[in-house]
Amino acid sequence: MQAAWHIREAGPMDLELVLQADVFDGPARRDWVLRTLGPDGQPDPRNLLMLAILAGEVVGFASGTVIDHPDKPPTLFINEVGVNDSAQRQGIGRALLQAIRTAGRARGCQASWVTTEAENSAARALYRAEGGAETVDIVMYDWNEASLAR
C-alpha cells in the first residue's frame, strides 16, 4: 500500500518546505520563493503555488499567475506542473492541475491556459485528459532578458 499524498496551496509559512523541495528544474532561491509566496508574510493573491506532499516532502507542484486585462476578465496562466519521477503515475499531476484551476476560479479567473513543448507527450496527455483544448497555429516568442541587461 502506497502512502497517501495530499495537495494544498503554499503560503508564506511554507518557505523552508519549498526551499528544500527537489521538484523544480533547479534549486529554489529564497528571494524568488518569498516573492512567490508573499514577502510580507501575507499570501500573494496573484501567484499560486500548489504543492503535492507525501510523507512531509514536496513531490509535485503547480505554479501559476493571475493575469488582469483591461478588456477581459482575469485569466490564470499555469506556468508549470511537475511531479518527481518517483511519484508519477499516481494522479498527482492531475490533482495539481485541478487544484490550481480551482484556486484560479476562486480568484475570479474565467479562463486558464498553459503552454508546453510539442515533444512533451506526458504533459500534453495530462492537459487533454483534463479537457484542455490544444490550440494550433500559435507562435510563441521569448526573450532572454538577462542576456540583454547591460
DSSP file (Angstrom, degrees, kcal/mol; ACC not computed):
  #  RESIDUE AA STRUCTURE BP1 BP2  ACC     N-H-->O    O-->H-N    N-H-->O    O-->H-N    TCO  KAPPA ALPHA  PHI   PSI    X-CA   Y-CA   Z-CA
    1    1 A M              0   0    0      0, 0.0     2,-0.2     0, 0.0     0, 0.0   0.000 360.0 360.0 360.0 129.1    0.0    0.0    0.0
    2    2 A Q        -     0   0    0      1,-0.1     2,-0.0     0, 0.0     0, 0.0  -0.520 360.0-104.2 -81.1 148.2    1.4    3.4   -1.0
    3    3 A A        -     0   0    0     -2,-0.2     2,-0.3     1,-0.1    -1,-0.1  -0.343  42.5-103.8 -65.7 152.2    1.5    6.3    1.4
    4    4 A A        -     0   0    0     -2,-0.0    51,-0.6    50,-0.0     2,-0.3  -0.580  32.4-160.4 -82.3 139.1   -1.2    8.9    0.9
    5    5 A W  E     -A   54   0A   0     -2,-0.3     2,-0.3    49,-0.2    49,-0.2  -0.761   5.4-161.1-109.0 161.6   -0.3   12.2   -0.7
    6    6 A H  E     -A   53   0A   0     47,-2.0    47,-3.1    -2,-0.3     2,-0.4  -0.976  11.1-134.2-142.4 158.2   -2.2   15.5   -0.4
    7    7 A I  E     +A   52   0A   0     -2,-0.3     2,-0.3    45,-0.2    45,-0.2  -0.904  30.1 159.6-112.3 136.7   -2.4   18.7   -2.3
    8    8 A R  E     -A   51   0A   0     43,-2.2    43,-3.3    -2,-0.4     2,-0.3  -0.992  42.3-101.7-152.3 157.4   -2.5   22.2   -0.7
    9    9 A E  E     -A   50   0A   0     -2,-0.3    41,-0.2    41,-0.2     2,-0.1  -0.620  40.9-124.5 -78.3 134.0   -1.8   25.8   -1.7
   10   10 A A        -     0   0    0     39,-3.6    39,-0.3    -2,-0.3    -1,-0.1  -0.467  31.8-180.0 -76.5 149.0    1.5   27.0   -0.4
   11   11 A G    >   -     0   0    0     -2,-0.1     3,-2.6    32,-0.1    27,-0.1  -0.788  49.2 -76.7-136.3-178.8    1.7   30.1    1.7
   12   12 A P  G >  S+     0   0    0      0, 0.0     3,-1.3     0, 0.0    26,-0.1   0.778 124.4  65.0 -54.8 -28.7    4.4   32.2    3.5
   13   13 A M  G 3  S+     0   0    0      1,-0.3     3,-0.3    28,-0.1     4,-0.2   0.588  92.5  65.4 -71.2  -7.9    4.7   29.5    6.2
   14   14 A D  G <>  +     0   0    0     -3,-2.6     4,-2.7     1,-0.2     5,-0.3   0.238  64.4 114.0 -97.6  12.7    6.0   27.1    3.6
   15   15 A L  H <> S+     0   0    0     -3,-1.3     4,-2.5     1,-0.2     5,-0.2   0.923  80.7  41.0 -50.8 -55.2    9.2   28.9    2.8
   16   16 A E  H  > S+     0   0    0     -3,-0.3     4,-1.8     1,-0.2    -1,-0.2   0.881 113.5  53.9 -65.7 -38.3   11.5   26.2    4.2
   17   17 A L  H  > S+     0   0    0     -4,-0.2     4,-0.6     1,-0.2    41,-0.3   0.918 112.4  44.3 -60.5 -44.3    9.5   23.4    2.7
   18   18 A V  H >< S+     0   0    0     -4,-2.7     3,-0.8     1,-0.2    10,-0.2   0.894 110.8  54.2 -68.7 -40.3    9.7   24.9   -0.7
   19   19 A L  H 3< S+     0   0    0     -4,-2.5     9,-0.4    -5,-0.3    -1,-0.2   0.841 111.6  45.5 -62.6 -32.2   13.4   25.7   -0.4
   20   20 A Q  H 3< S+     0   0    0     -4,-1.8    -1,-0.2    -5,-0.2    -2,-0.2   0.572  87.7 117.0 -86.3 -10.2   14.1   22.0    0.4
   21   21 A A    <<  -     0   0    0     -3,-0.8     7,-0.3    -4,-0.6     3,-0.3  -0.327  50.2-160.2 -66.2 137.5   11.9   20.7   -2.4
   22   22 A D        +     0   0    0     36,-0.5    -1,-0.1     1,-0.2    -3,-0.1  -0.489  69.9  89.0-111.4  58.4   13.6   18.6   -5.1
   23   23 A V        +     0   0    0     -2,-0.3    -1,-0.2     3,-0.2    38,-0.1   0.480  62.9  88.2-131.2 -12.3   10.9   19.0   -7.7
   24   24 A F  S    S-     0   0    0     -3,-0.3     4,-0.1     2,-0.2    59,-0.0  -0.347  89.7-103.1 -87.0 170.5   11.8   22.2   -9.6
   25   25 A D  S    S-     0   0    0     -2,-0.1    -1,-0.1     2,-0.1     3,-0.0   0.818 103.2  -4.3 -62.6 -30.5   14.0   22.5  -12.6
   26   26 A G  S    S-     0   0    0      1,-0.0    -2,-0.2     0, 0.0    -3,-0.2  -0.832 104.8 -52.6-147.2-177.0   16.8   23.9  -10.4
   27   27 A P        -     0   0    0      0, 0.0     2,-0.2     0, 0.0    -5,-0.1  -0.392  57.5-115.3 -67.0 140.8   17.2   24.9   -6.7
   28   28 A A        -     0   0    0     -9,-0.4     2,-0.4    -7,-0.3     3,-0.1  -0.537  26.3-137.9 -73.0 139.4   14.6   27.3   -5.3
   29   29 A R     >  -     0   0    0     -2,-0.2     4,-2.8     1,-0.1     3,-0.3  -0.852   9.8-131.7-102.0 136.5   16.1   30.7   -4.3
   30   30 A R  H  > S+     0   0    0     -2,-0.4     4,-2.7     1,-0.2     5,-0.2   0.888 106.1  49.6 -52.4 -47.1   14.9   32.3   -1.1
   31   31 A D  H  > S+     0   0    0      1,-0.2     4,-1.8     2,-0.2    -1,-0.2   0.883 113.8  45.6 -65.1 -37.2   14.2   35.7   -2.7
   32   32 A W  H  > S+     0   0    0     -3,-0.3     4,-2.0     2,-0.2    -1,-0.2   0.885 112.7  50.1 -72.3 -38.6   12.2   34.2   -5.5
   33   33 A V  H  X S+     0   0    0     -4,-2.8     4,-3.0     2,-0.2     5,-0.3   0.925 110.3  50.7 -65.0 -43.0   10.2   31.9   -3.2
   34   34 A L  H  X S+     0   0    0     -4,-2.7     4,-2.3    -5,-0.3    -1,-0.2   0.902 110.2  49.8 -60.5 -40.5    9.5   34.9   -0.9
   35   35 A R  H  < S+     0   0    0     -4,-1.8    -1,-0.2    -5,-0.2    -2,-0.2   0.879 114.2  45.8 -65.3 -36.8    8.2   36.9   -3.9
   36   36 A T  H  < S+     0   0    0     -4,-2.0     8,-0.3     1,-0.2    -2,-0.2   0.921 119.7  37.8 -70.5 -45.4    6.1   34.0   -5.0
   37   37 A L  H  < S-     0   0    0     -4,-3.0     7,-0.8    -5,-0.1    -2,-0.2   0.728 128.8 -80.4 -82.7 -23.2    4.6   33.2   -1.5
   38   38 A G    ><  -     0   0    0     -4,-2.3     3,-1.6    -5,-0.3    -3,-0.2   0.411  30.8-141.5 119.2 101.6    4.2   36.8   -0.3
   39   39 A P  T 3  S+     0   0    0      0, 0.0    -4,-0.1     0, 0.0    -5,-0.1   0.702  97.7  57.6 -66.9 -20.7    7.2   38.7    1.1
   40   40 A D  T 3  S-     0   0    0      2,-0.3    -2,-0.0    -6,-0.1    -6,-0.0   0.239 121.8 -98.5 -96.0  15.2    5.3   40.5    3.8
   41   41 A G  S <  S+     0   0    0     -3,-1.6   -28,-0.1     1,-0.3    -3,-0.1   0.413  96.0 106.8  85.1  -3.9    4.0   37.3    5.4
   42   42 A Q  S    S-     0   0    0    -30,-0.1    -2,-0.3   -31,-0.1    -1,-0.3  -0.881  81.3-101.1-106.7 140.5    0.7   37.5    3.6
   43   43 A P        -     0   0    0      0, 0.0    -5,-0.2     0, 0.0    -6,-0.1  -0.293  33.7-121.0 -58.2 142.0   -0.2   35.2    0.7
   44   44 A D        -     0   0    0     -7,-0.8     3,-0.4    -8,-0.3    -6,-0.0  -0.774  17.0-154.8 -85.1 116.7    0.2   36.8   -2.7
   45   45 A P  S    S+     0   0    0      0, 0.0    -1,-0.1     0, 0.0    21,-0.1   0.675  90.2  51.3 -69.7 -15.1   -3.2   36.7   -4.4
   46   46 A R  S    S+     0   0    0     19,-0.1    20,-2.6     1,-0.1     2,-0.5   0.781 101.0  65.4 -91.7 -28.7   -1.7   36.8   -7.9
   47   47 A N  E     - B   0  65A   0     -3,-0.4     2,-0.4    18,-0.2    18,-0.2  -0.818  65.7-166.1 -99.1 132.5    0.8   34.0   -7.5
   48   48 A L  E     + B   0  64A   0     16,-3.0    16,-2.2    -2,-0.5     2,-0.4  -0.961  11.0 175.2-118.2 133.5   -0.4   30.4   -7.0
   49   49 A L  E     - B   0  63A   0     -2,-0.4   -39,-3.6   -39,-0.3     2,-0.4  -0.908   8.9-169.0-137.7 109.3    1.8   27.6   -5.9
   50   50 A M  E     -AB   9  62A   0     12,-3.0    12,-1.8    -2,-0.4     2,-0.4  -0.802   9.6-155.6 -97.1 138.8    0.1   24.3   -5.2
   51   51 A L  E     -AB   8  61A   0    -43,-3.3   -43,-2.2    -2,-0.4     2,-0.6  -0.930  12.5-151.1-118.1 138.7    2.2   21.5   -3.5
   52   52 A A  E     -AB   7  60A   0      8,-2.8     7,-3.0    -2,-0.4     8,-1.1  -0.948  25.5-165.2-101.5 121.8    1.8   17.8   -3.6
   53   53 A I  E     +AB   6  58A   0    -47,-3.1   -47,-2.0    -2,-0.6     2,-0.4  -0.927  15.6 176.6-118.9 132.1    3.1   16.5   -0.3
   54   54 A L  E >  S-AB   5  57A   0      3,-2.8     3,-1.9    -2,-0.5   -49,-0.2  -0.991  76.0 -14.3-133.4 122.5    4.0   12.9    0.6
   55   55 A A  T 3  S-     0   0    0    -51,-0.6     3,-0.1    -2,-0.4    -1,-0.1   0.861 129.4 -52.6  52.8  40.0    5.5   12.0    3.9
   56   56 A G  T 3  S+     0   0    0      1,-0.2     2,-0.4     0, 0.0    -1,-0.3   0.484 118.5 104.4  80.0   2.9    6.3   15.6    4.7
   57   57 A E  E <  S-B   54   0A   0     -3,-1.9    -3,-2.8   -36,-0.0     2,-0.5  -0.905  75.6-113.2-119.9 147.9    8.1   16.2    1.4
   58   58 A V  E     +B   53   0A   0     -2,-0.4   -36,-0.5   -41,-0.3    -5,-0.2  -0.655  37.1 166.5 -76.1 122.0    7.1   18.1   -1.7
   59   59 A V  E     +     0   0A   0     -7,-3.0    25,-3.1    -2,-0.5     2,-0.3   0.430  65.3   9.6-113.8  -5.3    6.8   15.5   -4.6
   60   60 A G  E     -BC  52  83A   0     -8,-1.1    -8,-2.8    23,-0.3     2,-0.3  -0.983  60.0-172.9-165.3 163.0    5.0   17.8   -7.1
   61   61 A F  E     -BC  51  82A   0     21,-2.7    21,-2.8    -2,-0.3     2,-0.4  -0.988  13.6-156.0-155.9 160.0    3.9   21.3   -7.7
   62   62 A A  E     -BC  50  81A   0    -12,-1.8   -12,-3.0    -2,-0.3     2,-0.4  -0.983  17.9-168.9-136.3 133.2    1.8   23.5  -10.0
   63   63 A S  E     +BC  49  80A   0     17,-2.5    16,-1.6    -2,-0.4    17,-1.5  -0.926  13.8 155.1-123.3 150.0    2.6   27.2  -10.3
   64   64 A G  E     -BC  48  78A   0    -16,-2.2   -16,-3.0    -2,-0.4     2,-0.4  -0.981  28.4-134.1-162.9 169.9    0.6   30.0  -11.9
   65   65 A T  E     -BC  47  77A   0     12,-2.3    12,-2.7    -2,-0.3     2,-0.5  -0.999  19.4-128.4-137.1 134.1   -0.2   33.6  -12.1
   66   66 A V  E     - C   0  76A   0    -20,-2.6     2,-0.5    -2,-0.4    10,-0.2  -0.713  29.0-158.3 -79.1 126.8   -3.5   35.5  -12.2
   67   67 A I  E     - C   0  75A   0      8,-3.3     8,-2.3    -2,-0.5     2,-0.3  -0.937   1.4-152.7-113.8 126.2   -3.3   38.0  -15.1
   68   68 A D        -     0   0    0     -2,-0.5    41,-0.0     6,-0.2     3,-0.0  -0.698   9.7-167.3 -94.1 149.8   -5.6   41.0  -15.3
   69   69 A H        -     0   0    0      3,-0.7     3,-0.3    -2,-0.3    -2,-0.0  -0.966  26.0-134.4-132.5 148.0   -6.6   42.6  -18.6
   70   70 A P  S    S+     0   0    0      0, 0.0    -1,-0.1     0, 0.0    -2,-0.0   0.713 106.9  34.1 -74.1 -18.2   -8.3   46.0  -19.2
   71   71 A D  S    S+     0   0    0      2,-0.1    -3,-0.0     1,-0.1     0, 0.0   0.313 119.4  36.6-122.3   9.0  -10.8   44.4  -21.7
   72   72 A K  S    S-     0   0    0     -3,-0.3    -3,-0.7     3,-0.0     3,-0.1  -0.980  87.0 -84.2-153.7 164.1  -11.5   40.9  -20.3
   73   73 A P        -     0   0    0      0, 0.0    36,-0.1     0, 0.0    -2,-0.1  -0.197  63.4 -76.3 -66.2 162.8  -11.9   39.0  -17.1
   74   74 A P        -     0   0    0      0, 0.0    36,-2.1     0, 0.0    37,-0.6  -0.233  49.3-158.6 -57.6 147.6   -8.9   37.7  -15.2
   75   75 A T  E     -Cd  67 111A   0     -8,-2.3    -8,-3.3    34,-0.2     2,-0.6  -0.909  13.9-127.0-125.0 156.8   -7.2   34.6  -16.6
   76   76 A L  E     -Cd  66 112A   0     35,-2.4    37,-2.3    -2,-0.3     2,-0.7  -0.921  14.5-158.5-105.8 118.2   -4.9   32.1  -15.0
   77   77 A F  E     -Cd  65 113A   0    -12,-2.7   -12,-2.3    -2,-0.6     2,-0.9  -0.868  11.3-149.7 -91.1 115.9   -1.6   31.4  -16.7
   78   78 A I  E     -Cd  64 114A   0     35,-3.2    37,-0.5    -2,-0.7   -14,-0.3  -0.791  13.8-173.2 -88.2 110.7   -0.4   28.0  -15.5
   79   79 A N  E     -     0   0A   0    -16,-1.6     2,-0.3    -2,-0.9   -15,-0.2   0.912  57.7 -16.5 -73.6 -44.5    3.3   28.3  -15.6
   80   80 A E  E     -C   63   0A   0    -17,-1.5   -17,-2.5    34,-0.1     2,-0.4  -0.984  42.3-158.9-164.5 146.3    4.3   24.7  -14.8
   81   81 A V  E     +C   62   0A   0     -2,-0.3     2,-0.4   -19,-0.2   -19,-0.2  -0.997  27.4 171.4-127.6 125.8    3.1   21.4  -13.4
   82   82 A G  E     -C   61   0A   0    -21,-2.8   -21,-2.7    -2,-0.4     2,-0.4  -0.998  15.7-176.1-141.3 142.3    5.8   19.0  -12.2
   83   83 A V  E     -C   60   0A   0     -2,-0.4   -23,-0.3   -23,-0.3     5,-0.1  -1.000  35.6-107.3-135.2 133.8    5.9   15.7  -10.4
   84   84 A N    >   -     0   0    0    -25,-3.1     3,-1.6    -2,-0.4     4,-0.4  -0.232  32.0-116.5 -54.3 146.3    9.1   13.8   -9.2
   85   85 A D  G >  S+     0   0    0      1,-0.3     3,-1.3     2,-0.2    -1,-0.1   0.883 115.0  56.3 -52.8 -41.7    9.8   10.7  -11.2
   86   86 A S  G 3  S+     0   0    0      1,-0.3    -1,-0.3     3,-0.0    -2,-0.1   0.670 110.6  44.5 -68.4 -16.2    9.2    8.5   -8.2
   87   87 A A  G <  S+     0   0    0     -3,-1.6     3,-0.5   -28,-0.2     5,-0.4   0.303  88.0 116.8-111.3   7.8    5.7    9.9   -7.6
   88   88 A Q    <   +     0   0    0     -3,-1.3    -3,-0.0    -4,-0.4    -4,-0.0  -0.302  61.8  35.6 -76.2 162.9    4.5    9.8  -11.2
   89   89 A R  S    S+     0   0    0      1,-0.1    -1,-0.2    -2,-0.0    -4,-0.0   0.769  89.0  99.1  67.2  30.5    1.5    7.7  -12.4
   90   90 A Q  S    S-     0   0    0     -3,-0.5    -2,-0.1     0, 0.0    -1,-0.1   0.299 102.4-100.0-121.8   4.3   -0.4    8.2   -9.2
   91   91 A G  S  > S+     0   0    0      3,-0.0     4,-2.2    -4,-0.0     5,-0.2   0.537  87.2 124.4  88.5   7.3   -2.8   11.0  -10.3
   92   92 A I  H  > S+     0   0    0     -5,-0.4     4,-2.7     2,-0.2     5,-0.2   0.929  71.8  49.7 -68.8 -45.1   -0.7   13.7   -8.6
   93   93 A G  H  > S+     0   0    0      1,-0.2     4,-2.4     2,-0.2    -1,-0.2   0.918 112.8  47.8 -59.0 -43.5   -0.2   15.8  -11.8
   94   94 A R  H  > S+     0   0    0      1,-0.2     4,-2.5     2,-0.2    -1,-0.2   0.915 112.2  49.0 -63.8 -43.5   -4.0   15.7  -12.5
   95   95 A A  H  X S+     0   0    0     -4,-2.2     4,-2.4     2,-0.2    -2,-0.2   0.882 111.2  50.5 -65.0 -37.9   -4.8   16.6   -8.9
   96   96 A L  H  X S+     0   0    0     -4,-2.7     4,-2.5     2,-0.2     5,-0.2   0.925 110.7  48.8 -64.5 -44.5   -2.4   19.5   -9.0
   97   97 A L  H  X S+     0   0    0     -4,-2.4     4,-1.9     1,-0.2    -2,-0.2   0.918 113.3  47.0 -62.0 -44.2   -3.8   20.8  -12.3
   98   98 A Q  H  X S+     0   0    0     -4,-2.5     4,-2.2     1,-0.2    -1,-0.2   0.910 112.5  50.6 -62.8 -42.1   -7.4   20.6  -10.9
   99   99 A A  H  X S+     0   0    0     -4,-2.4     4,-2.3     1,-0.2    -2,-0.2   0.905 110.7  46.9 -66.0 -42.6   -6.3   22.3   -7.7
  100  100 A I  H  X S+     0   0    0     -4,-2.5     4,-2.1     2,-0.2    -1,-0.2   0.884 112.8  49.6 -70.5 -35.3   -4.6   25.3   -9.4
  101  101 A R  H  X S+     0   0    0     -4,-1.9     4,-2.4    -5,-0.2    -1,-0.2   0.891 110.5  50.6 -68.2 -37.8   -7.5   25.8  -11.7
  102  102 A T  H  X S+     0   0    0     -4,-2.2     4,-2.1     2,-0.2    -2,-0.2   0.922 110.5  49.3 -62.7 -44.3  -10.0   25.7   -8.8
  103  103 A A  H  X S+     0   0    0     -4,-2.3     4,-0.8     1,-0.2    -2,-0.2   0.881 110.0  52.2 -63.4 -37.9   -7.8   28.3   -7.0
  104  104 A G  H ><>S+     0   0    0     -4,-2.1     5,-2.5     1,-0.2     3,-0.8   0.921 108.2  49.9 -63.6 -44.0   -7.8   30.4  -10.1
  105  105 A R  H ><5S+     0   0    0     -4,-2.4     3,-1.8     1,-0.3    -2,-0.2   0.887 105.9  56.8 -61.9 -37.5  -11.6   30.3  -10.4
  106  106 A A  H 3<5S+     0   0    0     -4,-2.1    -1,-0.3     1,-0.3    -2,-0.2   0.743 105.3  52.7 -65.0 -21.7  -11.8   31.3   -6.7
  107  107 A R  T <<5S-     0   0    0     -4,-0.8    -1,-0.3    -3,-0.8    -2,-0.2   0.242 130.0 -95.5 -97.0  11.5   -9.8   34.4   -7.7
  108  108 A G  T < 5S+     0   0    0     -3,-1.8     2,-0.3     1,-0.3    -3,-0.2   0.485  70.7 153.3  94.2   3.8  -12.2   35.3  -10.5
  109  109 A C      < -     0   0    0     -5,-2.5    -1,-0.3     1,-0.2   -34,-0.2  -0.506  23.4-174.7 -71.3 129.2  -10.4   33.7  -13.4
  110  110 A Q  S    S+     0   0    0    -36,-2.1     2,-0.3    -2,-0.3   -35,-0.2   0.434  71.1  25.0-102.0  -2.4  -12.8   32.8  -16.1
  111  111 A A  E     -d   75   0A   0    -37,-0.6   -35,-2.4    -7,-0.1     2,-0.3  -0.979  62.9-163.1-152.2 157.3  -10.2   31.0  -18.3
  112  112 A S  E     -d   76   0A   0     -2,-0.3     2,-0.3   -37,-0.2   -35,-0.2  -0.976   9.4-177.2-140.4 155.7   -6.9   29.3  -17.8
  113  113 A W  E     -d   77   0A   0    -37,-2.3   -35,-3.2    -2,-0.3     2,-0.3  -0.988   7.0-175.0-152.7 157.8   -4.1   28.4  -20.1
  114  114 A V  E     -d   78   0A   0     -2,-0.3     2,-0.3   -37,-0.2   -35,-0.1  -0.980  12.1-147.2-149.3 152.6   -0.7   26.6  -20.2
  115  115 A T        +     0   0    0    -37,-0.5     2,-0.3    -2,-0.3    -2,-0.0  -0.897  18.5 171.8-119.7 156.5    2.0   26.0  -22.8
  116  116 A T        -     0   0    0     -2,-0.3     2,-0.1   -36,-0.1    -2,-0.0  -0.971  40.4 -84.3-153.5 165.1    4.3   23.1  -23.2
  117  117 A E    >   -     0   0    0     -2,-0.3     3,-1.8     1,-0.1     7,-0.2  -0.442  37.6-121.4 -72.0 146.5    6.8   21.8  -25.7
  118  118 A A  T 3  S+     0   0    0      1,-0.3    -1,-0.1    -2,-0.1     6,-0.1   0.823 112.5  52.6 -58.7 -32.9    5.4   19.8  -28.6
  119  119 A E  T 3  S+     0   0    0      1,-0.1     2,-1.9     2,-0.0    -1,-0.3   0.481  79.4 100.8 -85.1  -0.9    7.5   16.8  -27.6
  120  120 A N    <>  +     0   0    0     -3,-1.8     4,-2.3     1,-0.2     5,-0.2  -0.564  44.5 168.3 -84.3  79.2    6.3   16.7  -24.0
  121  121 A S  H  >  +     0   0    0     -2,-1.9     4,-2.3     1,-0.2    -1,-0.2   0.827  70.0  56.3 -65.7 -33.3    3.8   13.9  -24.6
  122  122 A A  H  > S+     0   0    0     -3,-0.2     4,-2.1     2,-0.2    -1,-0.2   0.935 110.4  43.9 -65.5 -45.5    3.2   13.4  -20.8
  123  123 A A  H  > S+     0   0    0      1,-0.2     4,-2.6     2,-0.2     5,-0.2   0.925 113.8  50.6 -64.8 -44.0    2.1   17.0  -20.3
  124  124 A R  H  X S+     0   0    0     -4,-2.3     4,-2.2     1,-0.2    -1,-0.2   0.887 110.0  50.1 -63.1 -38.1    0.0   17.1  -23.4
  125  125 A A  H  X S+     0   0    0     -4,-2.3     4,-2.5     2,-0.2    -1,-0.2   0.907 110.9  50.1 -65.3 -41.5   -1.8   13.8  -22.4
  126  126 A L  H  X S+     0   0    0     -4,-2.1     4,-1.4     2,-0.2    -2,-0.2   0.946 111.9  46.4 -60.7 -49.2   -2.5   15.3  -18.9
  127  127 A Y  H  <>S+     0   0    0     -4,-2.6     5,-2.8     1,-0.2    -2,-0.2   0.882 114.0  48.0 -65.4 -38.3   -3.9   18.5  -20.3
  128  128 A R  H ><5S+     0   0    0     -4,-2.2     3,-2.1    -5,-0.2    -1,-0.2   0.917 108.1  55.1 -65.6 -42.6   -6.0   16.7  -22.9
  129  129 A A  H 3<5S+     0   0    0     -4,-2.5    -1,-0.2     1,-0.3    -2,-0.2   0.792 105.9  53.3 -62.1 -27.6   -7.3   14.3  -20.1
  130  130 A E  T 3<5S-     0   0    0     -4,-1.4    -1,-0.3    -5,-0.2    -2,-0.2   0.251 127.2 -99.3 -92.1  12.7   -8.4   17.3  -18.2
  131  131 A G  T < 5 +     0   0    0     -3,-2.1    -3,-0.2     1,-0.3     2,-0.1   0.582  67.5 157.4  86.3  10.0  -10.4   18.6  -21.1
  132  132 A G      < -     0   0    0     -5,-2.8     2,-0.6    -6,-0.2    -1,-0.3  -0.457  38.7-132.9 -69.2 139.5   -7.9   21.2  -22.3
  133  133 A A        -     0   0    0     -2,-0.1     2,-0.4     1,-0.0    -1,-0.1  -0.840  18.7-130.3 -94.5 121.3   -8.3   22.2  -26.0
  134  134 A E        -     0   0    0     -2,-0.6     2,-0.4     1,-0.0   -10,-0.0  -0.581  19.9-144.7 -74.5 124.3   -5.0   22.1  -27.8
  135  135 A T        -     0   0    0     -2,-0.4     2,-0.3     2,-0.0     3,-0.2  -0.721  16.4-165.1 -89.6 136.2   -4.5   25.3  -29.7
  136  136 A V        +     0   0    0     -2,-0.4     3,-0.1     1,-0.2     0, 0.0  -0.744  62.2  37.9-116.4 167.7   -2.7   25.1  -33.1
  137  137 A D  S    S+     0   0    0     -2,-0.3     2,-0.4     1,-0.2    -1,-0.2   0.816  79.6 135.1  62.3  32.7   -1.2   27.8  -35.3
  138  138 A I        -     0   0    0     -3,-0.2     2,-0.5     2,-0.0    -1,-0.2  -0.922  39.3-159.7-108.0 137.3    0.2   29.7  -32.3
  139  139 A V        -     0   0    0     -2,-0.4     2,-0.4    -3,-0.1    -3,-0.0  -0.975   6.1-156.4-117.0 129.2    3.7   31.0  -32.4
  140  140 A M        -     0   0    0     -2,-0.5     2,-0.4     2,-0.0    -2,-0.0  -0.850   4.4-163.7-105.6 140.6    5.4   31.9  -29.1
  141  141 A Y        -     0   0    0     -2,-0.4     2,-0.3     2,-0.0    -2,-0.0  -0.940   9.1-177.3-116.8 143.4    8.3   34.3  -28.9
  142  142 A D        -     0   0    0     -2,-0.4     2,-0.4     2,-0.0    -2,-0.0  -0.975  10.9-154.6-138.6 158.3   10.6   34.6  -25.9
  143  143 A W        -     0   0    0     -2,-0.3     2,-1.1     5,-0.0     3,-0.1  -0.967  18.7-135.8-128.7 142.9   13.5   36.8  -24.9
  144  144 A N    >>  +     0   0    0     -2,-0.4     3,-0.8     1,-0.2     4,-0.8  -0.778  27.2 179.7 -95.6  87.5   16.4   36.1  -22.5
  145  145 A E  H >> S+     0   0    0     -2,-1.1     4,-1.1     1,-0.3     3,-0.5   0.799  74.3  63.4 -63.3 -30.3   16.3   39.5  -20.8
  146  146 A A  H 34 S+     0   0    0      1,-0.2     3,-0.4     2,-0.2    -1,-0.3   0.874 101.8  50.6 -63.0 -35.8   19.2   38.6  -18.5
  147  147 A S  H <4 S+     0   0    0     -3,-0.8    -1,-0.2     1,-0.2    -2,-0.2   0.715 109.6  51.8 -74.7 -18.8   21.5   38.3  -21.5
  148  148 A L  H << S+     0   0    0     -4,-0.8    -1,-0.2    -3,-0.5    -2,-0.2   0.629  83.7 107.7 -90.9 -14.7   20.3   41.7  -22.7
  149  149 A A     <        0   0    0     -4,-1.1    -3,-0.0    -3,-0.4     0, 0.0  -0.378 360.0 360.0 -65.5 138.2   21.0   43.5  -19.5
  150  150 A R              0   0    0     -2,-0.1    -1,-0.1     0, 0.0    -4,-0.0   0.392 360.0 360.0-114.8 360.0   24.0   45.8  -19.6
